[in-house]
């Protein structure tokens, strides 16, 4: 619990910055919808007929002239990418920062095992991701209330549950990297978050790349697919949870056995 409190304090500033940036951007876009809805009707028709571009961003399934379509194709993208990058960056530094900052020797003089340290830092990662999501959802709700619009709540909650699973999967993969590396790998972690999104775009454009949907968590976190009533992608979310468990266990095994720099 002491480690959890310490990680919370050390990552609180980063949490606030990322949460406010992503949450205010999403809420601000919701507030802008009323003023741009009429002008987007013609734009929506044009976007829907742009072939591969439309498929890449889900605009072939949803009209951006509606609140749900605007949220699913535009606002959700901000949240997905922002959330994944926050999870990736946080996961990538939690363990490796101890070696890079030369605090590992002090940490391991405590009467606790490496696995204890590993697990409590992972709990800190989960807590930070959860708080990020809760605050962003709260800011979304403020936006919906402010413009007096309602959104399909079942689909909205399904999307955010899958987005949470997606962020945990990305964060866990980068947590494994943190367990392996002696220095913080923020750049590669952010690169992983973006590359996985590019894989999802490539699959949407080229359906023959079907195996990509098994590799990228953005596939099951696609808001346009959820709001357009496509077949549930919950089975892919379960696959994502399985990947999360595997990388967390693997990371624990590596962290327990490898030599640590003082």
TORKOL-4160 file (C-alpha; in steps of 0.2 Angstrom, whole numbers, padded with zeros to 4 digits, m for minus):
262
<pt num="1" X="0000" Y="0000" Z="0000"/>
<pt num="2" X="0015" Y="0012" Z="0003"/>
<pt num="3" X="0021" Y="0009" Z="m0014"/>
<pt num="4" X="0004" Y="0013" Z="m0021"/>
<pt num="5" X="0003" Y="0029" Z="m0012"/>
<pt num="6" X="0020" Y="0034" Z="m0018"/>
<pt num="7" X="0017" Y="0030" Z="m0036"/>
<pt num="8" X="0000" Y="0040" Z="m0035"/>
<pt num="9" X="0010" Y="0055" Z="m0028"/>
<pt num="10" X="0023" Y="0054" Z="m0041"/>
<pt num="11" X="0011" Y="0051" Z="m0056"/>
<pt num="12" X="m0002" Y="0063" Z="m0050"/>
<pt num="13" X="0004" Y="0078" Z="m0060"/>
<pt num="14" X="0005" Y="0068" Z="m0076"/>
<pt num="15" X="m0012" Y="0060" Z="m0073"/>
<pt num="16" X="m0020" Y="0078" Z="m0071"/>
<pt num="17" X="m0012" Y="0085" Z="m0087"/>
<pt num="18" X="m0017" Y="0070" Z="m0098"/>
<pt num="19" X="m0034" Y="0068" Z="m0090"/>
<pt num="20" X="m0038" Y="0087" Z="m0092"/>
<pt num="21" X="m0031" Y="0088" Z="m0110"/>
<pt num="22" X="m0040" Y="0073" Z="m0116"/>
<pt num="23" X="m0056" Y="0076" Z="m0106"/>
<pt num="24" X="m0058" Y="0094" Z="m0110"/>
<pt num="25" X="m0054" Y="0091" Z="m0129"/>
<pt num="26" X="m0068" Y="0078" Z="m0129"/>
<pt num="27" X="m0080" Y="0089" Z="m0119"/>
<pt num="28" X="m0076" Y="0104" Z="m0129"/>
<pt num="29" X="m0080" Y="0095" Z="m0145"/>
<pt num="30" X="m0097" Y="0089" Z="m0138"/>
<pt num="31" X="m0101" Y="0108" Z="m0134"/>
<pt num="32" X="m0096" Y="0113" Z="m0152"/>
<pt num="33" X="m0108" Y="0100" Z="m0159"/>
<pt num="34" X="m0124" Y="0111" Z="m0159"/>
<pt num="35" X="m0115" Y="0125" Z="m0168"/>
<pt num="36" X="m0108" Y="0115" Z="m0182"/>
<pt num="37" X="m0122" Y="0101" Z="m0184"/>
<pt num="38" X="m0131" Y="0110" Z="m0198"/>
<pt num="39" X="m0115" Y="0114" Z="m0208"/>
<pt num="40" X="m0109" Y="0096" Z="m0206"/>
<pt num="41" X="m0124" Y="0088" Z="m0216"/>
<pt num="42" X="m0117" Y="0091" Z="m0233"/>
<pt num="43" X="m0099" Y="0087" Z="m0226"/>
<pt num="44" X="m0106" Y="0070" Z="m0219"/>
<pt num="45" X="m0112" Y="0065" Z="m0236"/>
<pt num="46" X="m0096" Y="0069" Z="m0244"/>
<pt num="47" X="m0086" Y="0060" Z="m0231"/>
<pt num="48" X="m0097" Y="0045" Z="m0233"/>
<pt num="49" X="m0092" Y="0044" Z="m0251"/>
<pt num="50" X="m0074" Y="0045" Z="m0249"/>
<pt num="51" X="m0071" Y="0026" Z="m0250"/>
<pt num="52" X="m0055" Y="0020" Z="m0240"/>
<pt num="53" X="m0054" Y="0037" Z="m0230"/>
<pt num="54" X="m0072" Y="0034" Z="m0224"/>
<pt num="55" X="m0069" Y="0016" Z="m0220"/>
<pt num="56" X="m0053" Y="0021" Z="m0210"/>
<pt num="57" X="m0062" Y="0032" Z="m0198"/>
<pt num="58" X="m0079" Y="0024" Z="m0198"/>
<pt num="59" X="m0088" Y="0037" Z="m0207"/>
<pt num="60" X="m0095" Y="0024" Z="m0219"/>
<pt num="61" X="m0105" Y="0017" Z="m0205"/>
<pt num="62" X="m0110" Y="0033" Z="m0195"/>
<pt num="63" X="m0115" Y="0051" Z="m0201"/>
<pt num="64" X="m0105" Y="0065" Z="m0192"/>
<pt num="65" X="m0120" Y="0076" Z="m0193"/>
<pt num="66" X="m0128" Y="0066" Z="m0179"/>
<pt num="67" X="m0122" Y="0067" Z="m0161"/>
<pt num="68" X="m0119" Y="0049" Z="m0160"/>
<pt num="69" X="m0110" Y="0048" Z="m0177"/>
<pt num="70" X="m0099" Y="0064" Z="m0172"/>
<pt num="71" X="m0095" Y="0056" Z="m0155"/>
<pt num="72" X="m0091" Y="0038" Z="m0163"/>
<pt num="73" X="m0080" Y="0044" Z="m0177"/>
<pt num="74" X="m0072" Y="0060" Z="m0171"/>
<pt num="75" X="m0072" Y="0062" Z="m0152"/>
<pt num="76" X="m0069" Y="0044" Z="m0148"/>
<pt num="77" X="m0053" Y="0045" Z="m0158"/>
<pt num="78" X="m0046" Y="0058" Z="m0146"/>
<pt num="79" X="m0051" Y="0048" Z="m0131"/>
<pt num="80" X="m0044" Y="0031" Z="m0138"/>
<pt num="81" X="m0027" Y="0038" Z="m0144"/>
<pt num="82" X="m0025" Y="0049" Z="m0129"/>
<pt num="83" X="m0030" Y="0035" Z="m0117"/>
<pt num="84" X="m0019" Y="0023" Z="m0125"/>
<pt num="85" X="m0004" Y="0035" Z="m0125"/>
<pt num="86" X="m0006" Y="0039" Z="m0107"/>
<pt num="87" X="m0007" Y="0021" Z="m0102"/>
<pt num="88" X="0008" Y="0016" Z="m0113"/>
<pt num="89" X="0018" Y="0031" Z="m0106"/>
<pt num="90" X="0014" Y="0027" Z="m0088"/>
<pt num="91" X="0017" Y="0008" Z="m0089"/>
<pt num="92" X="0034" Y="0011" Z="m0098"/>
<pt num="93" X="0041" Y="0021" Z="m0083"/>
<pt num="94" X="0034" Y="0013" Z="m0067"/>
<pt num="95" X="0048" Y="0000" Z="m0065"/>
<pt num="96" X="0062" Y="0006" Z="m0076"/>
<pt num="97" X="0063" Y="0023" Z="m0068"/>
<pt num="98" X="0070" Y="0015" Z="m0052"/>
<pt num="99" X="0085" Y="0009" Z="m0061"/>
<pt num="100" X="0087" Y="0025" Z="m0071"/>
<pt num="101" X="0086" Y="0036" Z="m0056"/>
<pt num="102" X="0097" Y="0024" Z="m0046"/>
<pt num="103" X="0084" Y="0021" Z="m0032"/>
<pt num="104" X="0083" Y="0003" Z="m0035"/>
<pt num="105" X="0096" Y="m0001" Z="m0021"/>
<pt num="106" X="0085" Y="0009" Z="m0008"/>
<pt num="107" X="0069" Y="0001" Z="m0014"/>
<pt num="108" X="0076" Y="m0017" Z="m0012"/>
<pt num="109" X="0082" Y="m0014" Z="0005"/>
<pt num="110" X="0064" Y="m0014" Z="0011"/>
<pt num="111" X="0058" Y="m0030" Z="0018"/>
<pt num="112" X="0047" Y="m0034" Z="0003"/>
<pt num="113" X="0050" Y="m0046" Z="m0012"/>
<pt num="114" X="0052" Y="m0041" Z="m0030"/>
<pt num="115" X="0035" Y="m0048" Z="m0034"/>
<pt num="116" X="0027" Y="m0037" Z="m0020"/>
<pt num="117" X="0035" Y="m0022" Z="m0028"/>
<pt num="118" X="0030" Y="m0028" Z="m0046"/>
<pt num="119" X="0012" Y="m0031" Z="m0041"/>
<pt num="120" X="0009" Y="m0015" Z="m0031"/>
<pt num="121" X="0016" Y="m0004" Z="m0045"/>
<pt num="122" X="0005" Y="m0013" Z="m0057"/>
<pt num="123" X="m0010" Y="m0009" Z="m0046"/>
<pt num="124" X="m0005" Y="0009" Z="m0047"/>
<pt num="125" X="m0005" Y="0008" Z="m0066"/>
<pt num="126" X="m0023" Y="0001" Z="m0065"/>
<pt num="127" X="m0028" Y="0014" Z="m0053"/>
<pt num="128" X="m0021" Y="0028" Z="m0064"/>
<pt num="129" X="m0030" Y="0022" Z="m0080"/>
<pt num="130" X="m0046" Y="0019" Z="m0070"/>
<pt num="131" X="m0046" Y="0037" Z="m0063"/>
<pt num="132" X="m0042" Y="0044" Z="m0081"/>
<pt num="133" X="m0057" Y="0035" Z="m0088"/>
<pt num="134" X="m0069" Y="0040" Z="m0074"/>
<pt num="135" X="m0064" Y="0059" Z="m0075"/>
<pt num="136" X="m0065" Y="0059" Z="m0094"/>
<pt num="137" X="m0082" Y="0051" Z="m0094"/>
<pt num="138" X="m0088" Y="0064" Z="m0081"/>
<pt num="139" X="m0082" Y="0078" Z="m0092"/>
<pt num="140" X="m0091" Y="0070" Z="m0107"/>
<pt num="141" X="m0107" Y="0069" Z="m0097"/>
<pt num="142" X="m0105" Y="0088" Z="m0092"/>
<pt num="143" X="m0104" Y="0091" Z="m0111"/>
<pt num="144" X="m0120" Y="0081" Z="m0115"/>
<pt num="145" X="m0130" Y="0090" Z="m0101"/>
<pt num="146" X="m0124" Y="0107" Z="m0107"/>
<pt num="147" X="m0130" Y="0105" Z="m0124"/>
<pt num="148" X="m0146" Y="0096" Z="m0119"/>
<pt num="149" X="m0143" Y="0081" Z="m0129"/>
<pt num="150" X="m0144" Y="0063" Z="m0125"/>
<pt num="151" X="m0133" Y="0048" Z="m0132"/>
<pt num="152" X="m0137" Y="0030" Z="m0132"/>
<pt num="153" X="m0131" Y="0025" Z="m0115"/>
<pt num="154" X="m0130" Y="0006" Z="m0118"/>
<pt num="155" X="m0118" Y="0009" Z="m0132"/>
<pt num="156" X="m0109" Y="0023" Z="m0123"/>
<pt num="157" X="m0105" Y="0012" Z="m0108"/>
<pt num="158" X="m0100" Y="m0003" Z="m0119"/>
<pt num="159" X="m0088" Y="0008" Z="m0129"/>
<pt num="160" X="m0080" Y="0015" Z="m0113"/>
<pt num="161" X="m0079" Y="m0003" Z="m0105"/>
<pt num="162" X="m0070" Y="m0009" Z="m0120"/>
<pt num="163" X="m0059" Y="0007" Z="m0121"/>
<pt num="164" X="m0054" Y="0003" Z="m0103"/>
<pt num="165" X="m0049" Y="m0015" Z="m0107"/>
<pt num="166" X="m0039" Y="m0008" Z="m0122"/>
<pt num="167" X="m0030" Y="0004" Z="m0112"/>
<pt num="168" X="m0026" Y="m0009" Z="m0099"/>
<pt num="169" X="m0019" Y="m0020" Z="m0112"/>
<pt num="170" X="m0008" Y="m0007" Z="m0120"/>
<pt num="171" X="m0002" Y="m0001" Z="m0103"/>
<pt num="172" X="0002" Y="m0019" Z="m0098"/>
<pt num="173" X="0012" Y="m0022" Z="m0113"/>
<pt num="174" X="0022" Y="m0007" Z="m0110"/>
<pt num="175" X="0024" Y="m0012" Z="m0091"/>
<pt num="176" X="0032" Y="m0028" Z="m0098"/>
<pt num="177" X="0044" Y="m0017" Z="m0107"/>
<pt num="178" X="0047" Y="m0007" Z="m0091"/>
<pt num="179" X="0051" Y="m0024" Z="m0082"/>
<pt num="180" X="0064" Y="m0028" Z="m0095"/>
<pt num="181" X="0073" Y="m0012" Z="m0098"/>
<pt num="182" X="0085" Y="m0002" Z="m0087"/>
<pt num="183" X="0079" Y="0015" Z="m0094"/>
<pt num="184" X="0062" Y="0023" Z="m0097"/>
<pt num="185" X="0056" Y="0019" Z="m0114"/>
<pt num="186" X="0043" Y="0032" Z="m0116"/>
<pt num="187" X="0047" Y="0035" Z="m0135"/>
<pt num="188" X="0045" Y="0016" Z="m0140"/>
<pt num="189" X="0029" Y="0015" Z="m0128"/>
<pt num="190" X="0021" Y="0030" Z="m0137"/>
<pt num="191" X="0026" Y="0022" Z="m0153"/>
<pt num="192" X="0017" Y="0006" Z="m0149"/>
<pt num="193" X="0001" Y="0015" Z="m0145"/>
<pt num="194" X="0001" Y="0024" Z="m0161"/>
<pt num="195" X="0007" Y="0009" Z="m0172"/>
<pt num="196" X="m0007" Y="m0002" Z="m0165"/>
<pt num="197" X="m0019" Y="0012" Z="m0170"/>
<pt num="198" X="m0012" Y="0012" Z="m0188"/>
<pt num="199" X="m0014" Y="m0007" Z="m0189"/>
<pt num="200" X="m0033" Y="m0004" Z="m0185"/>
<pt num="201" X="m0034" Y="0009" Z="m0199"/>
<pt num="202" X="m0025" Y="m0003" Z="m0211"/>
<pt num="203" X="m0037" Y="m0017" Z="m0208"/>
<pt num="204" X="m0052" Y="m0005" Z="m0210"/>
<pt num="205" X="m0045" Y="0000" Z="m0227"/>
<pt num="206" X="m0039" Y="m0017" Z="m0233"/>
<pt num="207" X="m0050" Y="m0030" Z="m0226"/>
<pt num="208" X="m0038" Y="m0044" Z="m0232"/>
<pt num="209" X="m0027" Y="m0039" Z="m0218"/>
<pt num="210" X="m0039" Y="m0049" Z="m0207"/>
<pt num="211" X="m0026" Y="m0055" Z="m0195"/>
<pt num="212" X="m0023" Y="m0037" Z="m0189"/>
<pt num="213" X="m0039" Y="m0037" Z="m0179"/>
<pt num="214" X="m0032" Y="m0051" Z="m0168"/>
<pt num="215" X="m0016" Y="m0040" Z="m0165"/>
<pt num="216" X="m0023" Y="m0023" Z="m0161"/>
<pt num="217" X="m0034" Y="m0019" Z="m0146"/>
<pt num="218" X="m0041" Y="m0004" Z="m0156"/>
<pt num="219" X="m0051" Y="m0016" Z="m0166"/>
<pt num="220" X="m0063" Y="m0020" Z="m0151"/>
<pt num="221" X="m0062" Y="m0002" Z="m0145"/>
<pt num="222" X="m0070" Y="0005" Z="m0161"/>
<pt num="223" X="m0084" Y="0016" Z="m0156"/>
<pt num="224" X="m0091" Y="0017" Z="m0174"/>
<pt num="225" X="m0093" Y="m0002" Z="m0174"/>
<pt num="226" X="m0102" Y="m0002" Z="m0158"/>
<pt num="227" X="m0114" Y="0013" Z="m0162"/>
<pt num="228" X="m0118" Y="0006" Z="m0179"/>
<pt num="229" X="m0124" Y="m0010" Z="m0172"/>
<pt num="230" X="m0111" Y="m0022" Z="m0179"/>
<pt num="231" X="m0108" Y="m0039" Z="m0171"/>
<pt num="232" X="m0101" Y="m0038" Z="m0153"/>
<pt num="233" X="m0083" Y="m0038" Z="m0152"/>
<pt num="234" X="m0083" Y="m0043" Z="m0134"/>
<pt num="235" X="m0074" Y="m0060" Z="m0138"/>
<pt num="236" X="m0059" Y="m0049" Z="m0144"/>
<pt num="237" X="m0059" Y="m0040" Z="m0128"/>
<pt num="238" X="m0058" Y="m0056" Z="m0119"/>
<pt num="239" X="m0043" Y="m0060" Z="m0130"/>
<pt num="240" X="m0036" Y="m0043" Z="m0125"/>
<pt num="241" X="m0038" Y="m0048" Z="m0107"/>
<pt num="242" X="m0029" Y="m0065" Z="m0110"/>
<pt num="243" X="m0015" Y="m0055" Z="m0118"/>
<pt num="244" X="m0014" Y="m0044" Z="m0103"/>
<pt num="245" X="m0013" Y="m0058" Z="m0090"/>
<pt num="246" X="0001" Y="m0066" Z="m0101"/>
<pt num="247" X="0012" Y="m0051" Z="m0102"/>
<pt num="248" X="0009" Y="m0047" Z="m0083"/>
<pt num="249" X="0014" Y="m0064" Z="m0078"/>
<pt num="250" X="0029" Y="m0064" Z="m0090"/>
<pt num="251" X="0034" Y="m0047" Z="m0084"/>
<pt num="252" X="0034" Y="m0053" Z="m0066"/>
<pt num="253" X="0045" Y="m0068" Z="m0070"/>
<pt num="254" X="0058" Y="m0057" Z="m0079"/>
<pt num="255" X="0058" Y="m0044" Z="m0065"/>
<pt num="256" X="0060" Y="m0057" Z="m0052"/>
<pt num="257" X="0075" Y="m0065" Z="m0060"/>
<pt num="258" X="0085" Y="m0052" Z="m0069"/>
<pt num="259" X="0100" Y="m0042" Z="m0063"/>
<pt num="260" X="0096" Y="m0025" Z="m0057"/>
<pt num="261" X="0107" Y="m0009" Z="m0058"/>
<pt num="262" X="0109" Y="0000" Z="m0042"/>
